[in-house]
Amino acid sequence: MIASFKKDIEKGLSSSPKTLPSKYFYDEIGDDLFVKIMHSEEYYLTRSELDIFTNQTLQIIKELQLEQSTYFELIELGAGDGLKTKQLLKKLNEEGYKFDYLPVDISQNALSNLKKSVNKELPNVSIKTQQGDYFKVLESLKNSKKPKAVLFLGSNIGNMRDNIATQFIHNLGRNLNANDKLLLGVDLIKSAEIIKPAYNDSQGYTRDFNMNLLFRINKELGGNFDLEQFKHEPEYEESEGIAKSFIVSQTDQDVHIKKLDMTFHFAKGEKISTEISRKYNDEIIQDLIKESSFSLVSKLTDSKDYFANYILNRN
Ligand SMILES: C[S@@+](CC[C@H](N)C(=O)[O-])C[C@H]1O[C@@H](n2cnc3c(N)ncnc32)[C@H](O)[C@@H]1O
């Protein structure tokens, strides 16, 4: 992990404009902050998707064409704390479905917490966690020929640029079998008034989450970022439909990172891009899947039409 962390940080801070990969948000501190974000007033995404998972659980099971008599694997990419998924697990368990729950996450801490909470709340559910980057885990999916339902929730896909997301879905399709399913949870395009605060909550959790990247570089790679000299800055243009998070240098400064043996210069006002969160509509989703082996089965939305769960069939 440390080797790829070093490599990615060096690459991101050496490029122009500078970037830091969002997957490194998630260490123990980042996981904790993300749970706080999910419960914040402004972060409607989790509440909206939870609304679907709570009020349309049987519909999800029906659209995924899961059968009580046939064993299947329920795979979740970037599972986090599994808050929404646990609603589905609970119903599947109550109704006597036979399955293994296989969450994948880059954060071992998130997976350990998830395993503990599933074991406690749903002791009959079999959970087998897998730590790793979901881009790398895709290949291993094809080792099993069991029927699969893959969950990719929380609009995680929106953290990828469209070309990467298209490639990701294409690869996912290549590693699944005919009639396997994908449930893709995405945030829908809506006004900036609703979206902007979700990335800049009044408690400062999104700020701390973003800044945790610098804190982590200081802690793990011996960086000397002065966090006071950088600022969290989110942006959202309705016409583009992409929320963007930046860290902006407040002054002209140099930062040395011991374990890279490198010094990076930041100009006053220079932005480091840390995350994008794309918003979707039916047309964009159709575009993402058009080169893949998936076709759209159905779409479930929450009561406010803020969020959608698209269910796709592997042809
Ligand atoms: C925004 S959170 C969403 C969690 C969950 N999907 C939900 O909807 O609540 C993203 C999760 O994906 C994980 N993650 C981010 N990038 C990843 C990657 N490249 N590979 C595997 N997991 C990743 C993070 O550790 C985190 O738990």
The ligand as an SDF file (V2000), in Angstrom:
LIG
                    3D

 27 29  0  0  0  0  0  0  0  0999 V2000
  -18.1480    7.5340   -0.9020 C   0  0  0  0  0  0  0  0  0  0  0  0
  -17.8590    6.0990    0.0690 S   0  0  0  0  0  0  0  0  0  0  0  0
  -19.3820    5.2550   -0.2440 C   0  0  0  0  0  0  0  0  0  0  0  0
  -19.5810    4.0090    0.5510 C   0  0  0  0  0  0  0  0  0  0  0  0
  -20.8000    3.1830    0.1560 C   0  0  0  0  0  0  0  0  0  0  0  0
  -20.7020    2.7200   -1.2200 N   0  0  0  0  0  0  0  0  0  0  0  0
  -22.0620    3.9560    0.3460 C   0  0  0  0  0  0  0  0  0  0  0  0
  -22.7810    4.1470   -0.6260 O   0  0  0  0  0  0  0  0  0  0  0  0
  -22.3360    4.3910    1.4730 O   0  0  0  0  0  0  0  0  0  0  0  0
  -16.6750    5.2750   -0.9230 C   0  0  0  0  0  0  0  0  0  0  0  0
  -16.1890    3.9370   -0.3960 C   0  0  0  0  0  0  0  0  0  0  0  0
  -15.4550    3.3020   -1.4460 O   0  0  0  0  0  0  0  0  0  0  0  0
  -14.1560    2.9590   -0.9910 C   0  0  0  0  0  0  0  0  0  0  0  0
  -13.2490    3.1830   -2.1330 N   0  0  0  0  0  0  0  0  0  0  0  0
  -12.9220    4.3600   -2.7130 C   0  0  0  0  0  0  0  0  0  0  0  0
  -12.1250    4.1590   -3.7720 N   0  0  0  0  0  0  0  0  0  0  0  0
  -11.9390    2.8070   -3.8630 C   0  0  0  0  0  0  0  0  0  0  0  0
  -11.2260    1.9630   -4.7490 C   0  0  0  0  0  0  0  0  0  0  0  0
  -10.5300    2.4670   -5.7740 N   0  0  0  0  0  0  0  0  0  0  0  0
  -11.2670    0.6240   -4.5290 N   0  0  0  0  0  0  0  0  0  0  0  0
  -11.9760    0.0900   -3.4930 C   0  0  0  0  0  0  0  0  0  0  0  0
  -12.6790    0.8490   -2.6240 N   0  0  0  0  0  0  0  0  0  0  0  0
  -12.6670    2.1880   -2.8020 C   0  0  0  0  0  0  0  0  0  0  0  0
  -13.8730    3.8600    0.1800 C   0  0  0  0  0  0  0  0  0  0  0  0
  -12.9590    3.2760    1.0940 O   0  0  0  0  0  0  0  0  0  0  0  0
  -15.2720    4.0490    0.7860 C   0  0  0  0  0  0  0  0  0  0  0  0
  -15.5650    3.0580    1.7400 O   0  0  0  0  0  0  0  0  0  0  0  0
  1  2  1  0
  2  3  1  0
  2 10  1  0
  3  4  1  0
  4  5  1  0
  5  6  1  0
  5  7  1  0
  7  8  2  0
  7  9  1  0
 10 11  1  0
 11 12  1  0
 11 26  1  0
 12 13  1  0
 13 14  1  0
 13 24  1  0
 14 15  1  0
 14 23  1  0
 15 16  2  0
 16 17  1  0
 17 18  1  0
 17 23  2  0
 18 19  1  0
 18 20  2  0
 20 21  1  0
 21 22  2  0
 22 23  1  0
 24 25  1  0
 24 26  1  0
 26 27  1  0
M  CHG  2   2   1   9  -1
M  END
$$$$
